[in-house]
Amino acid sequence: PDEDKFFTLRHGKIIEGDPGLFAVILDEVAKRAGFQWRNSFAVALPLTKETDGANATWTDILKWGIDTFDISMEKWGYSAARVALGISFPAGWWDSSVIFVEHFDESEQHQRDVDLWSFLRPFSFLLWGYILLCIVTTGLLYWFLEYLNTDADSQDLKEKPIAAIAMAAFVFTQHFEFRPNTHA
């Protein structure tokens, strides 16, 4: 068989016992949307001069695929040039955010009250202390450098070391701006 983790084919036909990830996804979408796809699909072969000519590109294959069929299932990269050709890329739906989950036995669940400080549990108190020290040191260093350099920023923080520490905390929590803007 032509082995691929996305489609498993034998002589151009999908193997029923192990169809591959894309085939499973298409089967589920087809079941929910009420259409069939297995009687009308194509598998793109690797690009070679013998099969596709000297100037063929993967964008050509993608354009042919959506002109010939309704959808094209592959790991296609988004690009402005492909969008300009009329190729649409649906927005992703997968949320891979990091979450912390803790399991409690039923006997423990009744004994637990709401703990407003439970967000501190993932790290030890020593690590939280290092994080706080890093934020304070960064903020004070920024304030000190602005104090020394009269041309730095707009001199808003020259007399406000606490504001510099707050801005360092914003950056540490991944707001990625020292001075967040608001329309309020």
Accessible surface in RSA format (square Angstrom, percent):
REM  Atomic radii and reference values for relative SASA: ProtOr
REM  Chains: A
REM  Algorithm: Lee & Richards
REM  Probe-radius: 1.40
REM  Slices: 20
REM RES _ NUM      All-atoms   Total-Side   Main-Chain    Non-polar    All polar
REM                ABS   REL    ABS   REL    ABS   REL    ABS   REL    ABS   REL
RES PRO A   1    88.29  64.3  47.97  43.7  40.31 146.5  53.28  44.0  35.01 217.6
RES ASP A   2    90.38  63.3  82.90  82.5   7.48  17.7  31.03  73.0  59.35  59.2
RES GLU A   3   129.04  74.1  96.81  73.2  32.23  76.7  60.09 116.2  68.95  56.3
RES ASP A   4    72.14  50.5  60.07  59.8  12.07  28.5  24.09  56.7  48.05  47.9
RES LYS A   5   156.80  76.5 132.89  81.5  23.90  56.9  88.20  79.4  68.59  73.1
RES PHE A   6    27.75  13.9  27.75  17.2   0.00   0.0  27.75  16.8   0.00   0.0
RES PHE A   7    30.28  15.1  29.15  18.1   1.13   2.9  29.15  17.7   1.13   3.2
RES THR A   8     6.54   4.6   6.54   6.6   0.00   0.0   2.90   3.9   3.63   5.5
RES LEU A   9    10.93   6.1  10.93   7.8   0.00   0.0  10.93   7.7   0.00   0.0
RES ARG A  10   113.54  47.7 110.01  56.1   3.53   8.4  38.72  52.9  74.81  45.3
RES HIS A  11   168.26  92.0 133.59  92.9  34.67  88.7 103.23 106.4  65.03  75.7
RES GLY A  12    46.74  57.6   0.00   N/A  46.74  57.6  29.20  80.1  17.55  39.3
RES LYS A  13   153.65  75.0 151.73  93.1   1.92   4.6  95.86  86.3  57.79  61.6
RES ILE A  14    19.31  11.0   4.08   3.0  15.23  36.7   4.12   3.0  15.20  41.2
RES ILE A  15    37.56  21.4  32.02  23.9   5.54  13.4  37.56  27.0   0.00   0.0
RES GLU A  16   132.44  76.0 112.30  85.0  20.14  48.0  65.90 127.5  66.54  54.3
RES GLY A  17    78.15  96.4   0.00   N/A  78.15  96.4  42.64 117.0  35.51  79.5
RES ASP A  18    87.84  61.5  86.44  86.0   1.41   3.3  29.12  68.5  58.72  58.6
RES PRO A  19    18.73  13.7  18.73  17.1   0.00   0.0  18.73  15.5   0.00   0.0
RES GLY A  20     8.98  11.1   0.00   N/A   8.98  11.1   8.11  22.2   0.87   2.0
RES LEU A  21    93.21  51.9  86.42  61.8   6.78  17.1  90.26  63.4   2.95   7.9
RES PHE A  22    18.10   9.1  18.10  11.2   0.00   0.0  18.10  11.0   0.00   0.0
RES ALA A  23     0.00   0.0   0.00   0.0   0.00   0.0   0.00   0.0   0.00   0.0
RES VAL A  24    80.30  52.8  78.89  71.4   1.42   3.4  79.51  69.1   0.80   2.2
RES ILE A  25    69.52  39.6  66.40  49.5   3.11   7.5  69.52  50.1   0.00   0.0
RES LEU A  26    12.03   6.7  12.03   8.6   0.00   0.0  12.03   8.4   0.00   0.0
RES ASP A  27    50.06  35.1  43.70  43.5   6.36  15.0  26.76  63.0  23.31  23.2
RES GLU A  28    64.32  36.9  62.51  47.3   1.82   4.3  34.70  67.1  29.63  24.2
RES VAL A  29    69.70  45.9  67.85  61.4   1.85   4.5  69.47  60.4   0.23   0.6
RES ALA A  30     7.28   6.7   6.60  10.2   0.67   1.5   6.60   9.3   0.67   1.8
RES LYS A  31   152.45  74.4 124.26  76.2  28.19  67.1  90.13  81.1  62.33  66.4
RES ARG A  32   192.90  81.0 153.67  78.3  39.23  93.4  57.91  79.1 135.00  81.8
RES ALA A  33    69.59  64.0  30.87  47.6  38.72  88.1  41.92  59.0  27.67  73.3
RES GLY A  34    67.69  83.5   0.00   N/A  67.69  83.5  35.33  97.0  32.35  72.5
RES PHE A  35    86.02  43.0  70.12  43.4  15.90  41.4  78.17  47.4   7.86  22.5
RES GLN A  36   151.03  84.5 124.96  91.3  26.07  62.1  44.10  93.9 106.94  81.1
RES TRP A  37    22.14   8.9  18.44   8.9   3.70   8.7  20.75  11.1   1.39   2.3
RES ARG A  38    74.84  31.4  61.29  31.2  13.55  32.3  52.11  71.2  22.72  13.8
RES ASN A  39   124.63  85.9  82.69  79.9  41.94 101.0  45.60 109.7  79.03  76.4
RES SER A  40    66.91  56.5  50.88  67.9  16.03  36.9  36.35  77.4  30.56  42.8
RES PHE A  41    62.09  31.1  34.93  21.6  27.15  70.7  37.07  22.5  25.02  71.6
RES ALA A  42    53.25  49.0  21.07  32.5  32.19  73.2  26.67  37.6  26.58  70.4
RES VAL A  43    66.17  43.5  41.37  37.5  24.80  59.8  44.56  38.7  21.61  58.6
RES ALA A  44    51.44  47.3  19.34  29.8  32.10  73.0  27.39  38.6  24.04  63.7
RES LEU A  45   121.35  67.6 114.15  81.7   7.19  18.1 114.34  80.3   7.00  18.8
RES PRO A  46    96.24  70.1  92.99  84.8   3.24  11.8  94.21  77.8   2.03  12.6
RES LEU A  47    49.54  27.6  25.16  18.0  24.37  61.3  25.33  17.8  24.20  65.1
RES THR A  48    59.81  42.5  48.99  49.7  10.81  25.8  57.83  77.7   1.97   3.0
RES LYS A  49   156.92  76.6 140.66  86.3  16.26  38.7  84.37  75.9  72.56  77.3
RES GLU A  50   156.66  89.9 117.58  89.0  39.08  93.1  71.46 138.2  85.20  69.6
RES THR A  51    87.17  62.0  52.44  53.2  34.73  82.8  58.85  79.0  28.33  42.8
RES ASP A  52    52.38  36.7  27.48  27.4  24.90  58.9  11.74  27.6  40.65  40.5
RES GLY A  53    40.08  49.4   0.00   N/A  40.08  49.4  30.99  85.1   9.09  20.4
RES ALA A  54    80.88  74.4  46.49  71.7  34.39  78.2  46.49  65.5  34.39  91.1
RES ASN A  55   135.25  93.3 116.25 112.3  19.00  45.8  38.64  93.0  96.61  93.4
RES ALA A  56    33.02  30.4  10.41  16.1  22.61  51.4  14.36  20.2  18.66  49.4
RES THR A  57    65.88  46.9  62.60  63.5   3.29   7.8  62.69  84.2   3.20   4.8
RES TRP A  58   111.60  44.8 108.99  52.8   2.60   6.1  85.14  45.4  26.46  42.9
RES THR A  59    33.38  23.7  32.89  33.3   0.49   1.2  16.10  21.6  17.28  26.1
RES ASP A  60    71.89  50.4  65.80  65.5   6.09  14.4  23.83  56.1  48.05  47.9
RES ILE A  61    31.18  17.7  30.29  22.6   0.89   2.2  30.29  21.8   0.89   2.4
RES LEU A  62     3.70   2.1   3.49   2.5   0.21   0.5   3.70   2.6   0.00   0.0
RES LYS A  63    64.36  31.4  64.36  39.5   0.00   0.0  42.20  38.0  22.15  23.6
RES TRP A  64   126.83  50.9 121.32  58.7   5.51  12.9 103.79  55.3  23.04  37.4
RES GLY A  65     7.56   9.3   0.00   N/A   7.56   9.3   7.56  20.7   0.00   0.0
RES ILE A  66    46.58  26.5  30.63  22.8  15.95  38.4  30.63  22.1  15.95  43.3
RES ASP A  67    98.35  68.9  62.28  62.0  36.07  85.3  29.59  69.6  68.76  68.6
RES THR A  68    73.04  52.0  40.23  40.8  32.82  78.2  39.48  53.0  33.56  50.7
RES PHE A  69    54.56  27.3  44.77  27.7   9.79  25.5  51.44  31.2   3.12   8.9
RES ASP A  70   143.79 100.7 113.88 113.3  29.91  70.7  33.41  78.6 110.38 110.1
RES ILE A  71    95.25  54.2  83.86  62.5  11.38  27.4  86.69  62.4   8.56  23.2
RES SER A  72    38.31  32.4  11.57  15.4  26.74  61.6   6.63  14.1  31.67  44.4
RES MET A  73    54.55  28.3  36.80  24.4  17.76  42.3  16.10  13.7  38.46  50.9
RES GLU A  74    83.40  47.9  64.14  48.5  19.26  45.9  19.21  37.2  64.19  52.4
RES LYS A  75   139.56  68.1 106.43  65.3  33.13  78.9  74.32  66.9  65.24  69.5
RES TRP A  76    48.44  19.4  25.58  12.4  22.86  53.7  26.48  14.1  21.96  35.6
RES GLY A  77    44.36  54.7   0.00   N/A  44.36  54.7  38.83 106.6   5.53  12.4
RES TYR A  78   155.37  72.5 125.14  71.2  30.23  78.7  90.16  67.8  65.21  80.4
RES SER A  79    42.46  35.9  36.83  49.1   5.63  13.0  39.50  84.1   2.96   4.2
RES ALA A  80    82.17  75.6  69.31 107.0  12.86  29.3  72.05 101.5  10.12  26.8
RES ALA A  81    70.01  64.4  57.53  88.8  12.48  28.4  65.53  92.3   4.48  11.9
RES ARG A  82    29.82  12.5  29.82  15.2   0.00   0.0   2.46   3.4  27.37  16.6
RES VAL A  83    63.42  41.7  55.07  49.9   8.35  20.1  55.07  47.8   8.35  22.7
RES ALA A  84    89.20  82.0  47.49  73.3  41.71  94.9  59.33  83.6  29.87  79.1
RES LEU A  85    84.60  47.1  70.67  50.6  13.93  35.0  75.55  53.1   9.05  24.4
RES GLY A  86    60.09  74.1   0.00   N/A  60.09  74.1  35.06  96.2  25.03  56.1
RES ILE A  87     6.02   3.4   4.23   3.2   1.78   4.3   4.51   3.3   1.50   4.1
RES SER A  88   100.34  84.8  78.13 104.3  22.21  51.2  48.40 103.1  51.93  72.8
RES PHE A  89    55.94  28.0  29.78  18.4  26.17  68.1  29.93  18.1  26.02  74.5
RES PRO A  90   126.75  92.4  98.50  89.8  28.25 102.7 110.26  91.0  16.49 102.5
RES ALA A  91    97.63  89.8  65.23 100.7  32.40  73.7  75.30 106.0  22.33  59.2
RES GLY A  92    77.60  95.7   0.00   N/A  77.60  95.7  39.62 108.7  37.98  85.1
RES TRP A  93   211.66  84.9 183.08  88.6  28.58  67.1 162.89  86.9  48.77  79.1
RES TRP A  94   187.19  75.1 160.21  77.5  26.98  63.4 149.67  79.8  37.52  60.9
RES ASP A  95   111.24  77.9  84.31  83.9  26.93  63.7  38.81  91.3  72.43  72.2
RES SER A  96    87.48  73.9  59.21  79.0  28.26  65.1  31.86  67.8  55.62  77.9
RES SER A  97    76.17  64.4  48.18  64.3  27.99  64.5  35.70  76.0  40.47  56.7
RES VAL A  98   129.84  85.4  99.76  90.3  30.08  72.5 104.56  90.8  25.29  68.6
RES ILE A  99   130.57  74.3 107.06  79.8  23.50  56.7 111.23  80.1  19.34  52.5
RES PHE A 100   153.66  76.9 123.57  76.5  30.09  78.3 125.75  76.2  27.92  79.9
RES VAL A 101   125.27  82.4  85.79  77.7  39.48  95.1  90.79  78.9  34.48  93.5
RES GLU A 102   102.46  58.8  77.72  58.8  24.74  58.9  41.05  79.4  61.41  50.1
RES HIS A 103   155.70  85.1 129.01  89.7  26.69  68.3  95.06  98.0  60.63  70.6
RES PHE A 104    51.72  25.9  37.02  22.9  14.69  38.2  37.08  22.5  14.64  41.9
RES ASP A 105    82.94  58.1  78.57  78.2   4.37  10.3  17.61  41.5  65.33  65.2
RES GLU A 106   143.64  82.5 132.43 100.2  11.21  26.7  49.92  96.6  93.73  76.5
RES SER A 107    76.25  64.4  63.22  84.4  13.03  30.0  51.45 109.6  24.79  34.7
RES GLU A 108    77.38  44.4  76.96  58.2   0.41   1.0  24.99  48.3  52.39  42.8
RES GLN A 109    99.91  55.9  94.01  68.7   5.90  14.0  33.78  71.9  66.12  50.1
RES HIS A 110   150.21  82.1 118.59  82.4  31.62  80.9  89.69  92.4  60.52  70.4
RES GLN A 111   145.74  81.5 114.74  83.9  31.01  73.8  45.93  97.8  99.82  75.7
RES ARG A 112    98.97  41.6  76.83  39.2  22.14  52.7  25.58  35.0  73.40  44.5
RES ASP A 113   128.21  89.8 105.19 104.7  23.03  54.4  36.30  85.4  91.91  91.7
RES VAL A 114   137.11  90.2 106.71  96.6  30.40  73.3 113.28  98.4  23.83  64.6
RES ASP A 115    60.06  42.1  46.97  46.8  13.09  31.0  18.78  44.2  41.28  41.2
RES LEU A 116   145.69  81.1 126.79  90.7  18.91  47.5 130.42  91.6  15.27  41.1
RES TRP A 117   168.64  67.7 164.69  79.7   3.95   9.3 138.94  74.1  29.70  48.2
RES SER A 118    46.29  39.1  39.74  53.0   6.55  15.1  11.82  25.2  34.47  48.3
RES PHE A 119   119.45  59.8 103.01  63.8  16.44  42.8 113.95  69.1   5.51  15.8
RES LEU A 120    41.72  23.2  39.21  28.0   2.52   6.3  39.47  27.7   2.26   6.1
RES ARG A 121   114.96  48.3  85.36  43.5  29.60  70.5  61.54  84.1  53.42  32.4
RES PRO A 122    59.22  43.2  19.45  17.7  39.77 144.6  32.62  26.9  26.60 165.3
RES PHE A 123    87.04  43.5  76.36  47.3  10.69  27.8  80.65  48.9   6.39  18.3
RES SER A 124    70.83  59.9  53.40  71.3  17.43  40.2  53.69 114.3  17.14  24.0
RES PHE A 125   165.01  82.6 154.37  95.6  10.64  27.7 154.76  93.8  10.25  29.3
RES LEU A 126   121.16  67.5 112.51  80.5   8.65  21.7 117.13  82.3   4.04  10.9
RES LEU A 127    73.34  40.8  71.90  51.4   1.44   3.6  72.81  51.1   0.54   1.4
RES TRP A 128    66.73  26.8  63.84  30.9   2.89   6.8  64.15  34.2   2.58   4.2
RES GLY A 129    36.79  45.4   0.00   N/A  36.79  45.4  31.85  87.4   4.94  11.1
RES TYR A 130   124.95  58.3 120.73  68.7   4.22  11.0  84.55  63.5  40.39  49.8
RES ILE A 131    31.95  18.2  29.72  22.1   2.23   5.4  31.74  22.9   0.21   0.6
RES LEU A 132   113.25  63.1 112.61  80.6   0.64   1.6 113.14  79.5   0.11   0.3
RES LEU A 133   109.27  60.9 105.44  75.4   3.83   9.6 109.09  76.6   0.18   0.5
RES CYS A 134    66.32  50.2  59.29  66.1   7.03  16.5  20.90  53.0  45.42  49.0
RES ILE A 135    20.56  11.7  19.45  14.5   1.11   2.7  20.56  14.8   0.00   0.0
RES VAL A 136    47.06  31.0  47.06  42.6   0.00   0.0  47.06  40.9   0.00   0.0
RES THR A 137    73.50  52.3  70.14  71.1   3.37   8.0  62.73  84.3  10.78  16.3
RES THR A 138    63.44  45.1  60.72  61.6   2.72   6.5  45.79  61.5  17.65  26.7
RES GLY A 139     0.00   0.0   0.00   N/A   0.00   0.0   0.00   0.0   0.00   0.0
RES LEU A 140    72.61  40.4  71.34  51.0   1.27   3.2  71.69  50.3   0.92   2.5
RES LEU A 141    98.25  54.7  94.92  67.9   3.33   8.4  97.86  68.7   0.39   1.0
RES TYR A 142    47.80  22.3  45.28  25.8   2.52   6.5  43.80  32.9   4.00   4.9
RES TRP A 143    63.16  25.3  63.16  30.6   0.00   0.0  63.16  33.7   0.00   0.0
RES PHE A 144    96.00  48.0  96.00  59.5   0.00   0.0  96.00  58.2   0.00   0.0
RES LEU A 145    96.66  53.8  94.67  67.7   1.98   5.0  94.97  66.7   1.69   4.5
RES GLU A 146     3.23   1.9   1.38   1.0   1.85   4.4   2.32   4.5   0.91   0.7
RES TYR A 147   105.65  49.3  98.85  56.2   6.80  17.7  50.57  38.0  55.08  67.9
RES LEU A 148   110.77  61.7  82.50  59.0  28.27  71.1  85.09  59.8  25.68  69.1
RES ASN A 149    76.18  52.5  70.80  68.4   5.38  12.9  21.72  52.3  54.46  52.6
RES THR A 150    95.45  67.9  81.03  82.1  14.42  34.4  56.75  76.2  38.70  58.5
RES ASP A 151   128.82  90.2  99.83  99.4  28.98  68.5  32.81  77.2  96.01  95.8
RES ALA A 152    23.88  22.0  16.34  25.2   7.53  17.1  23.82  33.5   0.06   0.2
RES ASP A 153    84.47  59.2  40.79  40.6  43.68 103.3  16.48  38.8  68.00  67.8
RES SER A 154    70.48  59.6  45.14  60.2  25.34  58.4  50.70 108.0  19.78  27.7
RES GLN A 155    51.74  28.9  36.96  27.0  14.78  35.2  36.87  78.5  14.86  11.3
RES ASP A 156    71.20  49.9  60.39  60.1  10.82  25.6  20.06  47.2  51.15  51.0
RES LEU A 157     3.28   1.8   3.28   2.3   0.00   0.0   3.28   2.3   0.00   0.0
RES LYS A 158    63.16  30.8  61.61  37.8   1.55   3.7  30.19  27.2  32.97  35.1
RES GLU A 159   141.86  81.4 116.56  88.2  25.30  60.2  59.59 115.3  82.28  67.2
RES LYS A 160   113.46  55.4 109.21  67.0   4.25  10.1  66.34  59.7  47.12  50.2
RES PRO A 161    42.51  31.0  42.51  38.7   0.00   0.0  42.51  35.1   0.00   0.0
RES ILE A 162   133.97  76.2 133.61  99.5   0.36   0.9 133.61  96.2   0.36   1.0
RES ALA A 163    30.61  28.1  23.24  35.9   7.37  16.8  28.81  40.6   1.81   4.8
RES ALA A 164     0.00   0.0   0.00   0.0   0.00   0.0   0.00   0.0   0.00   0.0
RES ILE A 165    32.33  18.4  32.33  24.1   0.00   0.0  32.33  23.3   0.00   0.0
RES ALA A 166    41.88  38.5  35.56  54.9   6.32  14.4  41.61  58.6   0.27   0.7
RES MET A 167    26.42  13.7  26.42  17.5   0.00   0.0  26.40  22.4   0.02   0.0
RES ALA A 168     4.37   4.0   0.39   0.6   3.98   9.1   0.94   1.3   3.43   9.1
RES ALA A 169    30.94  28.4  30.47  47.0   0.47   1.1  30.79  43.4   0.15   0.4
RES PHE A 170    81.44  40.7  81.36  50.4   0.08   0.2  81.44  49.4   0.00   0.0
RES VAL A 171    55.12  36.3  50.68  45.9   4.44  10.7  50.68  44.0   4.44  12.0
RES PHE A 172    96.79  48.4  77.07  47.7  19.73  51.3  84.35  51.1  12.44  35.6
RES THR A 173    86.01  61.2  61.59  62.4  24.42  58.2  66.11  88.8  19.90  30.1
RES GLN A 174   128.29  71.7 112.66  82.3  15.63  37.2  18.79  40.0 109.50  83.0
RES HIS A 175   115.16  62.9  94.95  66.0  20.21  51.7  54.88  56.6  60.28  70.1
RES PHE A 176   155.41  77.8 129.16  80.0  26.24  68.3 133.19  80.7  22.22  63.6
RES GLU A 177    88.09  50.6  82.20  62.2   5.89  14.0  35.36  68.4  52.73  43.1
RES PHE A 178    56.71  28.4  49.03  30.4   7.68  20.0  49.03  29.7   7.68  22.0
RES ARG A 179    77.02  32.3  69.03  35.2   7.99  19.0  51.83  70.8  25.19  15.3
RES PRO A 180    73.10  53.3  51.59  47.0  21.51  78.2  52.72  43.5  20.38 126.7
RES ASN A 181   134.37  92.7 101.06  97.7  33.31  80.2  33.96  81.7 100.41  97.1
RES THR A 182   106.14  75.5  77.81  78.9  28.33  67.5  66.35  89.1  39.80  60.2
RES HIS A 183   195.84 107.0 157.80 109.7  38.04  97.3 113.42 116.9  82.42  95.9
RES ALA A 184   128.66 118.3  56.12  86.6  72.54 165.0  94.06 132.5  34.60  91.7
END  Absolute sums over single chains surface
CHAIN  1 A    15060.1      12002.1       3058.0       9643.3       5416.8
END  Absolute sums over all chains
TOTAL         15060.1      12002.1       3058.0       9643.3       5416.8
